[in-house]
Every structure is written in structure tokens, then in C-alpha cells.
């Protein structure tokens, strides 16, 4: 058996940073933007904070993807043969793609908001009664998406923990036995 420390570290540190950064941004960056005295500065300051985080977020996503692909390749036999591992891997991959989409779309919306003329707002993702119609629509979408990414990446972390449990010797034996018995049952039926 080979040592997968590097790819496992890329996978785990990438998702941890992606989850933590998105949650901190929703709570910290967007939340703190409400404390800025001048309402016309709130969205701009929040956008600036998110822009500073973007390169780290991109590196986090990339590290998670490289690590995840490496783990799938390293564990391809378990993914194919151990009951439950393939399903977990498929769901985890789908959630990762959804999190990438929500992260990318949030970035697109943030860039669009940054191109809007400076105007009063309640915060980075919160319009107020004086915010223009276009900026209001963008902020309303961002207000939802700021929570979508941490929920999706949090679910990926939980599925990763489940995969760790599936690697326990007793789980590997039981999972392979279920897969073999299921295959025999299909042949008999």
C-alpha cells in the first residue's frame, strides 16, 4: 500500500480552507461591512475583502480537486468494489461541482456589483431602500449564495469523514462482503 499523505493533505486542507473562507466571508466580511458608517462604502469594502480572498479560494479549490482526484485513483479498487464507497464518492463529487458553481457564480456577481456605481447599501450582501434596482438584485442573489457554498463544502467534509470511517478494517471487510453477496444475488436472480 502506498502513502497518500500528500494527496490526502491537499484534499483535506483544500476543502477546509474553502469551507472556512466562505463561512468567514459570509459572517466576517459581509457582516462587518454593515458596521461601516458610510452606507455608500459598505458594498465596496466587502467586495474588496472578497477580492483579496479570491486567489486563496481558487488555490483551495484547486488543492481539493487535485487531492480528491488523487484519492479516487489511489483508492479506485475500494471505490469500485466496497459497498457504499462508490455512492459516497459520486455524491461527494456532485456536491463539489455544485460548490464550485456557487463559488464561481458568487465571484461573477461580486464583479458585477463592483462595476455598479457606488451607492448606499445595508452591507456587502444586503441592499437598503436607497440601493439601485440592479445592485439590489445582485445583492439579493449574493445574500443567498453566501450560505450555499459553506453548506455544500460542509457536506463534502462530512462525506469525507464518512469515507474515513469506510476505511476502517471492519467496514472494509463488511463492505466488500455486501458487494460480493449483492453480486451473487444478482447472478442467481
SEKE-706837 format. One record per residue: residue number from 1; x, y, z of N, C-alpha, C, O, CB in turn; residue in one letter. Coordinates in steps of 0.02 Angstrom, whole numbers, plus 50000, padded with zeros to 5 digits. Glycine has a CB too. Example, Ala and Ser with C-alpha at 12.3 -4.5 7.8 and 13.67 -1.06 7.14 Angstrom:
2
(1, (50660, 49716, 50390), (50615, 49775, 50390), (50660, 49835, 50390), (50712, 49834, 50423), (50565, 49776, 50452), A),
(2, (50642, 49888, 50354), (50684, 49947, 50357), (50645, 50002, 50394), (50670, 50057, 50402), (50704, 49970, 50286), S),
END
This chain:
189
(1, (50042, 49941, 50000), (50000, 50000, 50000), (50044, 50062, 50000), (50094, 50065, 50036), (49952, 50000, 50061), X),
(2, (50026, 50111, 49960), (50068, 50171, 49956), (50045, 50223, 50006), (49989, 50220, 50032), (50066, 50200, 49885), X),
(3, (50087, 50271, 50018), (50072, 50325, 50064), (50039, 50382, 50026), (50067, 50408, 49978), (50138, 50351, 50099), X),
(4, (49979, 50399, 50046), (49940, 50451, 50013), (49937, 50516, 50053), (49890, 50555, 50046), (49869, 50427, 50000), X),
(5, (49988, 50527, 50095), (49986, 50585, 50139), (49981, 50651, 50101), (49943, 50695, 50120), (50049, 50586, 50183), X),
(6, (50019, 50658, 50047), (50018, 50721, 50010), (49950, 50734, 49978), (49923, 50788, 49986), (50072, 50720, 49956), X),
(7, (49923, 50685, 49943), (49859, 50697, 49910), (49802, 50704, 49960), (49756, 50743, 49950), (49843, 50641, 49860), X),
(8, (49805, 50666, 50014), (49754, 50673, 50067), (49758, 50742, 50099), (49707, 50772, 50115), (49763, 50617, 50120), X),
(9, (49819, 50766, 50109), (49828, 50834, 50137), (49802, 50887, 50090), (49768, 50934, 50112), (49902, 50847, 50152), X),
(10, (49817, 50881, 50026), (49789, 50930, 49977), (49713, 50929, 49979), (49681, 50981, 49980), (49814, 50914, 49906), X),
(11, (49685, 50869, 49979), (49612, 50861, 49980), (49582, 50893, 50043), (49536, 50933, 50038), (49594, 50786, 49978), X),
(12, (49610, 50876, 50101), (49581, 50899, 50164), (49594, 50973, 50178), (49549, 51009, 50199), (49608, 50857, 50222), X),
(13, (49656, 50995, 50166), (49670, 51066, 50177), (49633, 51110, 50127), (49611, 51165, 50145), (49746, 51079, 50172), X),
(14, (49626, 51087, 50066), (49589, 51125, 50016), (49517, 51135, 50035), (49492, 51191, 50032), (49592, 51090, 49949), X),
(15, (49482, 51081, 50056), (49412, 51088, 50074), (49404, 51126, 50139), (49355, 51163, 50148), (49379, 51018, 50080), X),
(16, (49450, 51118, 50185), (49447, 51155, 50248), (49453, 51230, 50236), (49415, 51270, 50264), (49502, 51132, 50297), X),
(17, (49500, 51249, 50194), (49510, 51320, 50178), (49450, 51348, 50139), (49428, 51404, 50152), (49574, 51330, 50138), X),
(18, (49424, 51309, 50092), (49366, 51330, 50052), (49306, 51340, 50097), (49272, 51391, 50092), (49351, 51278, 49998), X),
(19, (49292, 51291, 50141), (49236, 51297, 50188), (49246, 51355, 50235), (49202, 51398, 50243), (49228, 51232, 50227), X),
(20, (49304, 51357, 50267), (49317, 51409, 50317), (49317, 51479, 50288), (49291, 51526, 50318), (49383, 51397, 50351), X),
(21, (49346, 51486, 50228), (49348, 51552, 50196), (49279, 51576, 50176), (49262, 51635, 50184), (49392, 51550, 50135), X),
(22, (49237, 51530, 50150), (49170, 51551, 50130), (49127, 51568, 50190), (49088, 51615, 50188), (49137, 51495, 50088), X),
(23, (49135, 51530, 50244), (49096, 51545, 50305), (49120, 51610, 50337), (49079, 51650, 50359), (49102, 51486, 50355), X),
(24, (49186, 51619, 50340), (49213, 51681, 50368), (49191, 51741, 50326), (49175, 51794, 50353), (49290, 51679, 50373), X),
(25, (49190, 51733, 50260), (49169, 51788, 50217), (49096, 51807, 50229), (49080, 51866, 50232), (49178, 51769, 50145), X),
(26, (49053, 51756, 50235), (48982, 51770, 50247), (48972, 51804, 50315), (48936, 51854, 50320), (48941, 51706, 50245), X),
(27, (49005, 51778, 50366), (48996, 51806, 50433), (49041, 51867, 50446), (49018, 51917, 50472), (49011, 51753, 50484), X),
(28, (49104, 51861, 50427), (49152, 51914, 50443), (49153, 51971, 50395), (49140, 52028, 50414), (49220, 51885, 50447), X),
(29, (49167, 51957, 50331), (49173, 52011, 50281), (49105, 52045, 50271), (49099, 52106, 50278), (49200, 51984, 50214), X),
(30, (49055, 52005, 50252), (48990, 52035, 50239), (48958, 52063, 50303), (48926, 52115, 50302), (48944, 51984, 50207), X),
(31, (48968, 52027, 50358), (48940, 52051, 50421), (48972, 52116, 50444), (48938, 52162, 50466), (48949, 51999, 50475), X),
(32, (49039, 52120, 50440), (49074, 52180, 50461), (49060, 52240, 50416), (49065, 52297, 50438), (49149, 52167, 50463), X),
(33, (49042, 52227, 50353), (49028, 52283, 50308), (48969, 52324, 50332), (48963, 52383, 50315), (49015, 52257, 50237), X),
(34, (48925, 52293, 50372), (48868, 52330, 50400), (48890, 52381, 50452), (48854, 52429, 50466), (48818, 52281, 50431), X),
(35, (48949, 52372, 50480), (48974, 52417, 50532), (49006, 52480, 50504), (49022, 52526, 50541), (49024, 52381, 50575), X),
(36, (49017, 52482, 50439), (49047, 52541, 50408), (48997, 52598, 50410), (48939, 52590, 50390), (49070, 52526, 50335), X),
(37, (49019, 52654, 50433), (48974, 52711, 50445), (48942, 52737, 50381), (48882, 52751, 50380), (49012, 52767, 50478), X),
(38, (48981, 52744, 50328), (48955, 52771, 50265), (48922, 52715, 50225), (48957, 52671, 50200), (49012, 52805, 50224), X),
(39, (48855, 52716, 50217), (48821, 52663, 50180), (48845, 52656, 50108), (48838, 52602, 50079), (48747, 52677, 50180), X),
(40, (48872, 52709, 50078), (48897, 52706, 50010), (48962, 52666, 50005), (48981, 52645, 49950), (48907, 52776, 49982), X),
(41, (48997, 52655, 50060), (49060, 52619, 50062), (49052, 52544, 50077), (49098, 52505, 50064), (49106, 52650, 50113), X),
(42, (48995, 52524, 50102), (48987, 52456, 50128), (48998, 52402, 50076), (49038, 52356, 50087), (48918, 52448, 50157), X),
(43, (48964, 52405, 50020), (48971, 52354, 49968), (49041, 52354, 49938), (49069, 52301, 49924), (48919, 52364, 49912), X),
(44, (49071, 52413, 49930), (49138, 52417, 49901), (49190, 52385, 49947), (49234, 52350, 49924), (49156, 52490, 49888), X),
(45, (49184, 52398, 50012), (49232, 52369, 50059), (49224, 52293, 50062), (49274, 52257, 50064), (49222, 52400, 50130), X),
(46, (49163, 52269, 50063), (49152, 52196, 50063), (49180, 52165, 49999), (49213, 52113, 50002), (49076, 52180, 50069), X),
(47, (49168, 52197, 49942), (49193, 52171, 49878), (49270, 52170, 49879), (49300, 52124, 49852), (49168, 52215, 49819), X),
(48, (49300, 52220, 49910), (49373, 52221, 49914), (49399, 52163, 49956), (49449, 52131, 49939), (49396, 52288, 49945), X),
(49, (49366, 52149, 50011), (49385, 52092, 50053), (49380, 52026, 50016), (49425, 51984, 50020), (49343, 52090, 50116), X),
(50, (49324, 52017, 49981), (49315, 51955, 49942), (49367, 51950, 49887), (49393, 51896, 49873), (49244, 51952, 49913), X),
(51, (49383, 52006, 49855), (49433, 52005, 49801), (49502, 51985, 49828), (49540, 51950, 49794), (49437, 52075, 49767), X),
(52, (49518, 52006, 49888), (49582, 51987, 49918), (49584, 51913, 49934), (49638, 51882, 49932), (49594, 52028, 49982), X),
(53, (49527, 51884, 49949), (49523, 51814, 49966), (49522, 51770, 49904), (49541, 51711, 49907), (49462, 51801, 50008), X),
(54, (49500, 51795, 49848), (49489, 51755, 49787), (49549, 51712, 49766), (49538, 51653, 49750), (49472, 51801, 49730), X),
(55, (49610, 51737, 49766), (49666, 51692, 49746), (49675, 51633, 49794), (49692, 51578, 49773), (49731, 51732, 49743), X),
(56, (49663, 51645, 49859), (49669, 51591, 49907), (49612, 51541, 49897), (49622, 51480, 49901), (49669, 51618, 49980), X),
(57, (49552, 51567, 49884), (49495, 51524, 49872), (49508, 51480, 49810), (49494, 51420, 49811), (49430, 51566, 49862), X),
(58, (49534, 51510, 49757), (49548, 51471, 49696), (49601, 51417, 49711), (49594, 51361, 49687), (49573, 51519, 49640), X),
(59, (49652, 51435, 49748), (49703, 51385, 49766), (49674, 51330, 49809), (49693, 51272, 49803), (49762, 51419, 49802), X),
(60, (49628, 51347, 49853), (49595, 51298, 49896), (49554, 51249, 49855), (49558, 51188, 49865), (49550, 51332, 49948), X),
(61, (49515, 51275, 49808), (49475, 51233, 49764), (49521, 51187, 49724), (49509, 51127, 49718), (49431, 51276, 49717), X),
(62, (49574, 51215, 49696), (49621, 51176, 49656), (49654, 51121, 49697), (49660, 51065, 49674), (49674, 51221, 49627), X),
(63, (49676, 51137, 49757), (49708, 51087, 49800), (49659, 51031, 49816), (49678, 50972, 49815), (49734, 51120, 49865), X),
(64, (49597, 51049, 49832), (49547, 50998, 49847), (49535, 50953, 49787), (49529, 50892, 49794), (49481, 51032, 49869), X),
(65, (49530, 50982, 49728), (49518, 50942, 49667), (49576, 50895, 49652), (49566, 50836, 49638), (49506, 50988, 49608), X),
(66, (49637, 50921, 49655), (49696, 50879, 49642), (49699, 50822, 49693), (49710, 50764, 49676), (49762, 50922, 49644), X),
(67, (49689, 50840, 49756), (49690, 50788, 49808), (49634, 50738, 49800), (49644, 50678, 49809), (49686, 50820, 49877), X),
(68, (49575, 50762, 49784), (49518, 50718, 49775), (49527, 50670, 49718), (49513, 50610, 49724), (49455, 50758, 49764), X),
(69, (49550, 50696, 49662), (49563, 50652, 49604), (49618, 50601, 49621), (49613, 50542, 49602), (49584, 50693, 49543), X),
(70, (49669, 50624, 49656), (49722, 50578, 49676), (49697, 50523, 49722), (49718, 50466, 49716), (49778, 50617, 49710), X),
(71, (49652, 50540, 49768), (49625, 50490, 49813), (49580, 50440, 49777), (49581, 50380, 49792), (49586, 50523, 49869), X),
(72, (49542, 50464, 49728), (49500, 50418, 49690), (49544, 50368, 49651), (49530, 50309, 49649), (49454, 50458, 49640), X),
(73, (49597, 50394, 49621), (49643, 50350, 49584), (49676, 50301, 49633), (49680, 50241, 49618), (49697, 50391, 49546), X),
(74, (49700, 50325, 49689), (49734, 50282, 49737), (49688, 50230, 49768), (49710, 50175, 49786), (49765, 50324, 49792), X),
(75, (49624, 50246, 49773), (49575, 50201, 49804), (49525, 50173, 49754), (49470, 50152, 49774), (49538, 50238, 49859), X),
(76, (49543, 50172, 49691), (49496, 50151, 49639), (49468, 50081, 49651), (49410, 50067, 49634), (49529, 50153, 49571), X),
(77, (49508, 50036, 49679), (49484, 49969, 49692), (49428, 49971, 49745), (49376, 49939, 49737), (49542, 49923, 49716), X),
(78, (49439, 50008, 49799), (49388, 50015, 49851), (49326, 50050, 49824), (49270, 50029, 49839), (49415, 50055, 49911), X),
(79, (49335, 50101, 49783), (49278, 50137, 49755), (49235, 50090, 49713), (49174, 50094, 49714), (49302, 50197, 49712), X),
(80, (49267, 50047, 49676), (49232, 50001, 49631), (49202, 49941, 49668), (49149, 49916, 49649), (49278, 49976, 49578), X),
(81, (49235, 49917, 49721), (49216, 49852, 49749), (49185, 49855, 49819), (49148, 49808, 49837), (49275, 49809, 49752), X),
(82, (49197, 49906, 49858), (49170, 49908, 49926), (49102, 49941, 49926), (49094, 49997, 49902), (49218, 49945, 49973), X),
(83, (49053, 49906, 49952), (48985, 49932, 49954), (48982, 50000, 49989), (49009, 50008, 50044), (48939, 49881, 49990), X),
(84, (48950, 50048, 49957), (48940, 50115, 49986), (48993, 50166, 49967), (48979, 50226, 49969), (48937, 50109, 50059), X),
(85, (49052, 50144, 49949), (49106, 50190, 49935), (49094, 50227, 49869), (49105, 50287, 49864), (49174, 50153, 49933), X),
(86, (49073, 50190, 49818), (49059, 50221, 49753), (49004, 50273, 49758), (49009, 50327, 49728), (49041, 50169, 49702), X),
(87, (48951, 50257, 49794), (48895, 50304, 49802), (48917, 50366, 49839), (48900, 50422, 49820), (48836, 50270, 49839), X),
(88, (48955, 50357, 49892), (48981, 50414, 49930), (49024, 50457, 49885), (49018, 50519, 49886), (49021, 50390, 49992), X),
(89, (49067, 50426, 49846), (49112, 50463, 49802), (49073, 50502, 49750), (49090, 50559, 49735), (49161, 50415, 49768), X),
(90, (49021, 50472, 49722), (48980, 50506, 49672), (48943, 50566, 49701), (48941, 50619, 49670), (48930, 50457, 49641), X),
(91, (48914, 50557, 49760), (48878, 50613, 49792), (48927, 50668, 49810), (48913, 50727, 49800), (48839, 50589, 49856), X),
(92, (48984, 50649, 49837), (49035, 50698, 49856), (49059, 50737, 49795), (49069, 50797, 49799), (49094, 50663, 49890), X),
(93, (49068, 50703, 49739), (49089, 50736, 49677), (49035, 50785, 49653), (49051, 50841, 49632), (49104, 50685, 49622), X),
(94, (48972, 50764, 49656), (48917, 50808, 49635), (48913, 50870, 49679), (48903, 50926, 49654), (48850, 50771, 49636), X),
(95, (48921, 50861, 49744), (48920, 50919, 49790), (48980, 50965, 49778), (48974, 51026, 49783), (48919, 50895, 49863), X),
(96, (49037, 50936, 49762), (49096, 50976, 49747), (49085, 51018, 49684), (49102, 51077, 49683), (49158, 50931, 49737), X),
(97, (49055, 50989, 49633), (49040, 51026, 49571), (48990, 51082, 49587), (48998, 51138, 49563), (49012, 50979, 49516), X),
(98, (48939, 51067, 49627), (48891, 51119, 49646), (48924, 51175, 49685), (48909, 51234, 49675), (48833, 51088, 49687), X),
(99, (48970, 51158, 49730), (49005, 51209, 49770), (49050, 51251, 49724), (49056, 51311, 49734), (49047, 51176, 49825), X),
(100, (49081, 51219, 49675), (49122, 51257, 49627), (49077, 51306, 49588), (49097, 51363, 49577), (49158, 51209, 49578), X),
(101, (49018, 51283, 49568), (48972, 51327, 49531), (48950, 51385, 49574), (48947, 51442, 49551), (48912, 51287, 49507), X),
(102, (48932, 51372, 49637), (48910, 51427, 49681), (48967, 51475, 49696), (48956, 51536, 49700), (48881, 51398, 49746), X),
(103, (49027, 51449, 49703), (49085, 51492, 49715), (49099, 51536, 49654), (49110, 51596, 49660), (49147, 51450, 49732), X),
(104, (49098, 51505, 49595), (49111, 51543, 49533), (49057, 51595, 49521), (49072, 51652, 49504), (49116, 51495, 49473), X),
(105, (48994, 51576, 49530), (48939, 51623, 49517), (48941, 51680, 49568), (48925, 51737, 49551), (48871, 51587, 49520), X),
(106, (48959, 51666, 49629), (48967, 51719, 49679), (49021, 51769, 49657), (49013, 51829, 49665), (48985, 51690, 49748), X),
(107, (49075, 51743, 49629), (49128, 51786, 49604), (49105, 51829, 49546), (49121, 51888, 49543), (49188, 51744, 49582), X),
(108, (49066, 51800, 49501), (49039, 51837, 49444), (48993, 51893, 49470), (48997, 51950, 49447), (49000, 51790, 49396), X),
(109, (48949, 51875, 49516), (48903, 51925, 49544), (48941, 51980, 49581), (48924, 52039, 49575), (48852, 51892, 49590), X),
(110, (48992, 51961, 49618), (49032, 52011, 49654), (49066, 52059, 49605), (49069, 52119, 49618), (49084, 51977, 49697), X),
(111, (49091, 52033, 49549), (49122, 52076, 49498), (49070, 52122, 49468), (49085, 52181, 49455), (49155, 52033, 49443), X),
(112, (49011, 52096, 49455), (48957, 52139, 49428), (48938, 52194, 49477), (48928, 52251, 49457), (48895, 52097, 49411), X),
(113, (48934, 52176, 49540), (48917, 52226, 49591), (48971, 52279, 49595), (48957, 52338, 49604), (48907, 52192, 49660), X),
(114, (49034, 52258, 49588), (49090, 52305, 49589), (49089, 52355, 49532), (49118, 52408, 49537), (49154, 52267, 49589), X),
(115, (49056, 52337, 49476), (49051, 52382, 49419), (48993, 52431, 49424), (48988, 52479, 49386), (49045, 52341, 49355), X),
(116, (48949, 52419, 49472), (48893, 52465, 49482), (48919, 52530, 49514), (48967, 52529, 49551), (48838, 52432, 49527), X),
(117, (48886, 52586, 49498), (48906, 52648, 49531), (48898, 52643, 49607), (48853, 52609, 49632), (48864, 52708, 49504), X),
(118, (48943, 52675, 49642), (48940, 52673, 49715), (48873, 52700, 49738), (48851, 52753, 49717), (48998, 52712, 49747), X),
(119, (48841, 52663, 49783), (48775, 52682, 49807), (48765, 52655, 49877), (48799, 52607, 49897), (48719, 52658, 49761), X),
(120, (48720, 52684, 49914), (48709, 52660, 49983), (48684, 52588, 49984), (48647, 52567, 49940), (48658, 52705, 50019), X),
(121, (48706, 52550, 50034), (48680, 52483, 50044), (48683, 52467, 50118), (48717, 52501, 50157), (48720, 52430, 50003), X),
(122, (48648, 52414, 50137), (48647, 52393, 50207), (48709, 52354, 50226), (48727, 52350, 50284), (48586, 52352, 50221), X),
(123, (48743, 52325, 50176), (48803, 52286, 50188), (48826, 52254, 50123), (48799, 52269, 50070), (48791, 52232, 50241), X),
(124, (48876, 52211, 50127), (48904, 52180, 50067), (48853, 52142, 50026), (48855, 52143, 49965), (48959, 52135, 50086), X),
(125, (48807, 52108, 50060), (48756, 52069, 50025), (48686, 52089, 50047), (48639, 52050, 50041), (48767, 51995, 50038), X),
(126, (48680, 52150, 50071), (48615, 52174, 50096), (48600, 52242, 50067), (48633, 52291, 50085), (48615, 52176, 50173), X),
(127, (48551, 52246, 50022), (48531, 52312, 49997), (48491, 52350, 50049), (48465, 52320, 50097), (48491, 52305, 49931), X),
(128, (48484, 52414, 50039), (48437, 52452, 50080), (48389, 52488, 50033), (48391, 52477, 49972), (48473, 52503, 50128), X),
(129, (48347, 52529, 50060), (48295, 52561, 50019), (48323, 52608, 49966), (48288, 52625, 49919), (48247, 52600, 50064), X),
(130, (48386, 52630, 49973), (48416, 52676, 49926), (48460, 52641, 49874), (48487, 52674, 49829), (48457, 52728, 49963), X),
(131, (48468, 52575, 49880), (48510, 52538, 49833), (48472, 52533, 49766), (48412, 52519, 49765), (48528, 52468, 49860), X),
(132, (48508, 52543, 49711), (48477, 52539, 49645), (48451, 52470, 49630), (48470, 52421, 49662), (48528, 52559, 49591), X),
(133, (48406, 52465, 49582), (48371, 52402, 49566), (48420, 52347, 49546), (48414, 52290, 49570), (48321, 52413, 49510), X),
(134, (48468, 52362, 49502), (48515, 52311, 49478), (48559, 52286, 49535), (48569, 52226, 49544), (48558, 52338, 49421), X),
(135, (48586, 52333, 49574), (48628, 52314, 49631), (48588, 52275, 49683), (48614, 52229, 49714), (48660, 52377, 49663), X),
(136, (48525, 52293, 49692), (48481, 52257, 49739), (48473, 52184, 49718), (48479, 52139, 49759), (48412, 52291, 49743), X),
(137, (48461, 52172, 49654), (48454, 52103, 49629), (48518, 52063, 49640), (48516, 52006, 49662), (48436, 52103, 49553), X),
(138, (48574, 52095, 49625), (48639, 52061, 49634), (48649, 52045, 49708), (48668, 51989, 49725), (48697, 52105, 49608), X),
(139, (48637, 52093, 49752), (48648, 52082, 49823), (48600, 52029, 49851), (48619, 51990, 49894), (48638, 52147, 49862), X),
(140, (48539, 52027, 49826), (48492, 51976, 49849), (48517, 51906, 49830), (48512, 51859, 49869), (48422, 51988, 49818), X),
(141, (48545, 51899, 49770), (48573, 51835, 49750), (48634, 51817, 49792), (48642, 51760, 49814), (48593, 51836, 49675), X),
(142, (48677, 51866, 49804), (48736, 51854, 49845), (48717, 51837, 49917), (48752, 51797, 49949), (48781, 51916, 49844), X),
(143, (48663, 51865, 49941), (48641, 51851, 50009), (48624, 51777, 50018), (48636, 51749, 50071), (48580, 51895, 50027), X),
(144, (48596, 51747, 49966), (48581, 51675, 49968), (48645, 51635, 49957), (48660, 51588, 49995), (48529, 51657, 49914), X),
(145, (48683, 51652, 49905), (48743, 51613, 49888), (48796, 51614, 49943), (48835, 51566, 49948), (48773, 51640, 49824), X),
(146, (48799, 51666, 49983), (48849, 51668, 50036), (48841, 51610, 50084), (48888, 51592, 50119), (48846, 51735, 50073), X),
(147, (48781, 51581, 50087), (48769, 51524, 50131), (48770, 51458, 50093), (48781, 51405, 50123), (48702, 51532, 50167), X),
(148, (48758, 51459, 50028), (48757, 51398, 49988), (48826, 51365, 49988), (48832, 51304, 49999), (48734, 51412, 49916), X),
(149, (48878, 51404, 49976), (48945, 51375, 49972), (48967, 51342, 50037), (48992, 51286, 50035), (48996, 51428, 49952), X),
(150, (48959, 51374, 50096), (48979, 51339, 50157), (48937, 51277, 50171), (48962, 51228, 50199), (48975, 51387, 50216), X),
(151, (48873, 51278, 50153), (48832, 51219, 50164), (48857, 51161, 50120), (48864, 51105, 50143), (48757, 51234, 50149), X),
(152, (48870, 51176, 50056), (48894, 51124, 50010), (48963, 51098, 50031), (48974, 51037, 50033), (48896, 51151, 49939), X),
(153, (49009, 51143, 50046), (49076, 51121, 50065), (49075, 51085, 50132), (49113, 51039, 50144), (49125, 51180, 50067), X),
(154, (49031, 51106, 50177), (49023, 51071, 50241), (48998, 50999, 50230), (49022, 50953, 50263), (48974, 51108, 50286), X),
(155, (48952, 50990, 50183), (48927, 50923, 50166), (48984, 50881, 50137), (48988, 50821, 50151), (48868, 50927, 50116), X),
(156, (49027, 50911, 50097), (49085, 50874, 50069), (49130, 50851, 50125), (49157, 50795, 50123), (49124, 50919, 50018), X),
(157, (49140, 50893, 50175), (49181, 50874, 50233), (49150, 50815, 50270), (49185, 50768, 50289), (49190, 50934, 50281), X),
(158, (49085, 50816, 50280), (49050, 50761, 50314), (49058, 50696, 50274), (49071, 50644, 50303), (48975, 50778, 50324), X),
(159, (49050, 50700, 50208), (49058, 50640, 50167), (49130, 50615, 50169), (49142, 50554, 50165), (49037, 50654, 50095), X),
(160, (49178, 50660, 50173), (49248, 50640, 50181), (49259, 50603, 50246), (49296, 50555, 50249), (49294, 50701, 50177), X),
(161, (49225, 50626, 50300), (49230, 50592, 50364), (49200, 50522, 50359), (49226, 50474, 50386), (49195, 50632, 50420), X),
(162, (49144, 50517, 50323), (49113, 50452, 50313), (49160, 50406, 50274), (49165, 50347, 50289), (49045, 50460, 50275), X),
(163, (49194, 50433, 50224), (49242, 50392, 50187), (49299, 50368, 50232), (49324, 50313, 50224), (49271, 50432, 50128), X),
(164, (49319, 50410, 50278), (49370, 50389, 50326), (49346, 50330, 50368), (49384, 50283, 50381), (49390, 50447, 50372), X),
(165, (49283, 50332, 50389), (49254, 50277, 50426), (49249, 50214, 50384), (49257, 50158, 50409), (49185, 50296, 50452), X),
(166, (49237, 50223, 50319), (49232, 50165, 50274), (49300, 50131, 50265), (49302, 50075, 50240), (49204, 50186, 50206), X),
(167, (49354, 50163, 50285), (49420, 50133, 50278), (49441, 50093, 50340), (49493, 50062, 50340), (49472, 50187, 50264), X),
(168, (49399, 50094, 50391), (49414, 50053, 50449), (49412, 49980, 50428), (49368, 49961, 50389), (49365, 50067, 50508), X),
(169, (49457, 49939, 50453), (49460, 49869, 50431), (49392, 49834, 50435), (49374, 49798, 50389), (49510, 49832, 50473), X),
(170, (49355, 49842, 50490), (49291, 49807, 50496), (49241, 49831, 50443), (49201, 49791, 50419), (49262, 49817, 50566), X),
(171, (49244, 49895, 50425), (49199, 49922, 50374), (49219, 49898, 50305), (49177, 49884, 50263), (49198, 49998, 50376), X),
(172, (49284, 49893, 50293), (49308, 49870, 50227), (49287, 49797, 50215), (49265, 49779, 50161), (49385, 49876, 50222), X),
(173, (49294, 49755, 50266), (49275, 49685, 50259), (49200, 49679, 50249), (49177, 49644, 50204), (49297, 49644, 50322), X),
(174, (49161, 49713, 50290), (49088, 49710, 50284), (49065, 49739, 50217), (49020, 49711, 50185), (49054, 49748, 50341), X),
(175, (49095, 49793, 50195), (49077, 49824, 50131), (49092, 49780, 50072), (49053, 49776, 50025), (49112, 49890, 50123), X),
(176, (49149, 49748, 50073), (49166, 49702, 50018), (49121, 49640, 50019), (49101, 49615, 49967), (49241, 49680, 50023), X),
(177, (49105, 49616, 50079), (49060, 49558, 50084), (48991, 49576, 50056), (48962, 49536, 50020), (49054, 49534, 50157), X),
(178, (48965, 49634, 50073), (48900, 49655, 50047), (48902, 49661, 49971), (48855, 49641, 49936), (48879, 49723, 50077), X),
(179, (48957, 49687, 49944), (48963, 49693, 49872), (48965, 49624, 49838), (48934, 49614, 49786), (49027, 49733, 49854), X),
(180, (49002, 49577, 49867), (49007, 49510, 49839), (48939, 49474, 49843), (48916, 49444, 49794), (49061, 49468, 49875), X),
(181, (48907, 49478, 49901), (48841, 49446, 49910), (48789, 49477, 49863), (48747, 49441, 49836), (48818, 49452, 49983), X),
(182, (48792, 49543, 49854), (48747, 49575, 49807), (48758, 49551, 49736), (48710, 49541, 49699), (48755, 49651, 49811), X),
(183, (48821, 49543, 49717), (48837, 49517, 49650), (48813, 49446, 49640), (48787, 49429, 49587), (48912, 49521, 49638), X),
(184, (48821, 49404, 49693), (48797, 49335, 49689), (48720, 49334, 49684), (48692, 49295, 49646), (48820, 49294, 49751), X),
(185, (48688, 49376, 49722), (48615, 49379, 49722), (48590, 49399, 49653), (48540, 49372, 49629), (48589, 49429, 49775), X),
(186, (48625, 49446, 49620), (48605, 49467, 49552), (48614, 49411, 49503), (48574, 49404, 49456), (48647, 49528, 49530), X),
(187, (48666, 49370, 49511), (48679, 49314, 49465), (48627, 49259, 49473), (48607, 49227, 49424), (48750, 49285, 49476), X),
(188, (48605, 49247, 49535), (48556, 49195, 49550), (48487, 49216, 49526), (48448, 49175, 49503), (48555, 49179, 49625), X),
(189, (48472, 49279, 49531), (48405, 49305, 49514), (48392, 49308, 49442), (48338, 49329, 49421), (48394, 49371, 49541), X),
END
